[in-house]
Amino acid sequence: MPQRIIQANINHCRAAQDMFLHAMAERDGGLGVIAEPYQVPPDHPCWAVDRCGSVALTWRMTTEPVACARIERGDGFVVVKWGHVTVVGVYISPSIDVPQYRVVLGNLWDCLTKILPNPVVVAGNFNAKLALWSRMTP
């Protein structure tokens, strides 16, 4: 059976995080990408979180376990090596301005260039928007 990655934005909700972890177990998910986690257990061996606490990765032993190790973290992203694949969890707040957004993307790019050309999965919530969209009316 292939390994499964499950992703969600849980908006800092305890019940949503509990349901997410339950869904991982039910679906034999090996790795979870959680944008806006409710709480990340401190020093837990199966969790990694970015420096802001805005995105977390968690992994569990499944029917076919995969080794997982923390690699790097920055503001808005966290990186783990999951088997032969590197997984990057991302959350960029919609409230930051364009220059700040570019800084986060630049830091993320610097991280990715260290990983490529090896297999990588980038998952999460970039909250990108176009100024034109705010001028549109329904």
N, C-alpha and C positions, 0 to 999 in steps of 0.2 A: 504494500500500500504506500502511495507517495506521502511525503510529509506535507502537513497543512499549515499554512500561515493564516491567522484570523486577525482582522483589523477592525477597529471601531474608535469613534470619538465618543467618550462617555460623559463629557461635560462635568467632570468633578463629582459625579453622582455615585454614592456608595452602592446603591441597589444595582445600578447599571454595571459597575465593576464586578459585583458578585455574579450577575447574570453572564457577563462576558467570560469570566473564569469558568463558570459552569458550562457554557457553550463550548469552550475549548476542550473540557473533559469529555463532554457528550460526543463531540465530533472528532475526537482523538487529535485535536490540534496540537502541534508541536511547539509553535511559536506564536505569540500574540503581540500585536502592535497596538498600543493604547495611547490615543491622543487625549490630552486633558484628563489624566488619571485622577481618581479620588485620593488614593494614598498609595505610596510605594513602600513596601516593608524595608526598613533600614538594614543594610548589610545582608540582605537575603541572597543566597547563592544563585537563585534563578530569576533575578530581576536586574535590569539595567535602566538607568534614567538619565535624561539630559541634565545639564547644569541648572536649568530653570525649573525643572519638575513638570515640564509641559508635555513630554512624551516619554513613554516607557516601553520597554520590551520585556516580555516574560516568556519563559520556556518551561516545558514540563516533560517528564519521562512518558513516552507513549509506548504503544505496542512495538514500535521499532525506534528505540531511543537514538537521538542524534546529539553528539557533543556540542556544547555551546559555551562561548567565552566572550566576556566583554573586551572590546577593542578600543573604543574611543567615545568621547562625548563632548558636546559643545552646547552652545546656546541654541536650542531648537532642534537638536538632532542627537541620536545615540546610535552606536554601532556595535554589533556583535558578529562573531564568526559562528555560524550555525552549520555544522558539517562542512561541506566544501563551498558553501555560499556565504557571502557577507550580507547581512541584512541591516539596512539603515532605516530607523524610525524617525519621522520628521513631524514637527508641529510648529507652524509659524502663525503667530497671533494675527488676526485680521486688524488689530488696532495699531500696529506699527506703521510708520511712514515708509515711503519708497526708499529713501537712503538706508534705513535700518534693514528693510527687506533685502536690499542688495548685499548688505554686509553678511546677513545670515546665509544667503545663497552663495556668496563668495567663500565663506568658511566651509559650507557643505561641499562646494566644488573642490576646494583644497583637500578635503578628506577623501572624496571620491577618486581624485587623481592618484592617491596612494594605493587604492584598491584595484582600479582598472589596470589591465584588461581581465582580471579575474571575475568570476560570476558575482553579481551583486543585485539585490532587490532593494529598491527604495520605495517605502510605503509610508503613508501618513496623510497629513492635512496641510497643504500649502496655503490655503486661504487666499489664493491669488484672485485679483479682480482687476477689471479694466475700468478706467474712469468713465468711459462712455456708458457702461452699464448703469451707473448711478443716475444718468440723465434720462434713461428710458422709463417710460410709464407703462403700466400694465394695460 
